[in-house]
Amino acid sequence: MSRVAIPLAAGLAAAALAFAVVLLATDRGEATPGAPTSAAVAAPTRGREVFARMGCGSCHTLSAAGSRGVIGPPLDVALARHTRASLRAKISDPGTGSVMPQDFARRMSAADLTALVDFLVAARGAS
């Protein structure tokens, strides 16, 4: 082997070792029991963005969103009595007599609705 080949081979071996360490340390989507996945952590952040973009804070008070709306029920209190399914249902079909727009859920994508519900569920746990 020439003098150039030895440092090159050593460099390649070091790069392969570094790659293997990074690969083993990276979350490959395998769930560790009790540990939040990267998707679970990202969903509430995206949901907070949906909450702001859809104007939810103009009607609802929610500490997790920093909102102080007074038209709708204060979510810091109301979320405690909701499940994920009941939140989705309330957003999708607020019911007769509600001041919440009846077409509110249709104004956002299904992914945005899921992210919003994820954020509200996370906010419920934080309050």
N, C-alpha and C positions, 0 to 999 in steps of 0.2 A: 504494500500500500504506500502511496506517496504521502508526503508531509501534508498536502492539502486535503487529502481524503480523510485523514484521522480527525482533524478538527471539524470537518464537515459531518462526519459520521457521529461524533460526540454531540454536535449541535442538534442534529436530527433526533438523536436518542433523547436529549434533554427536552426538545419540543414535544416529542411523543409522550414522554412522561408527564409533562405539564398539561397536555391535552387530556390525558387519562385522569389526572387529578381533578381537573375542571369538570369533566364529564361525570365522574362519580359524585361530585359535590353538587351538581346541578339538579334541581327538581325536574324529573322527567314525567311528571303527572301522576306518580305513584303516591297514593295518600298514606300519610302516617296517621294512625288513629289519634284523634283529638287535635291534630294540627290543621290550621286553615290552609286551604289550597290557594295558589296564587289567583285563581279565578274568583274564589270566595272573598279574598281580600280586595280585589279590584271591583267587584260588583257594587259594594256600597259606595265607593268613590264615584263610579259611573252613575249610580242611582241618585246621588246627591246632585250631580250635574243635571240629570233629568228633572229632579225636583225644582231646581232653580230655573231651568229653561222653560218648563211648563207653567211657571208662575205659582206653584203650590204655596210658596211662602207669602204670597200677597193675601192669602185667605187663612192660612194655618200658622200657628205658633209651633215651632219645633226647634228645640235647643241644638240638636245635631246639625241643623241647617242654618242656625243663626237667624231664623225668621220670627216675625212678630205679628203675623196676620191675625185679625180678630173676626173675620166673617165666618169661617168654618170652625169646627171644634178644635181646641188645642190638642195637637197630636201627642204632646208629651204625656197627656192624660189618656186620650182615646186609644192609643196604640196598645195599651196594656190588655184591652179586652178583645184584641184581634189576633187571628192566626194569619199565616201567609195566605191561605185560601180565602178567608173573609176579607182581607185587605184587597186582594185582586178582584173579588166580587164587588166590593164597595166602590172601587175605582171604575170598574167596567160598567156597573149599573147602580148609580148612586140612589136611585129610588125616587118615586114621586114625592114632591115637596122639598127635595133637597136643593140647596142653592148651587151645589156642585153641577157643572155642566153634564148633561146626560150623555154627551158624546166624547167625554174627556179621554177615555181609553183609546178611542178611535183616532185621536189626534196624535198618537205616538205609535211607534213600531212595537211589535210583540217583545222584541229584545229590550226596548226602553221600558216597557211596562214591567218586565221581569226585574230589570235593574232597579226600578223605582221601588218595587215591593221588597227586594233584597235590602235596599237602603232603609226602608221603613222598619223592617224586621230587626235590622242591626241597631237602629236608633231606639227601638223599643227596649232592647237589651241594655243599652247605655243609659237609659233614663232611670 
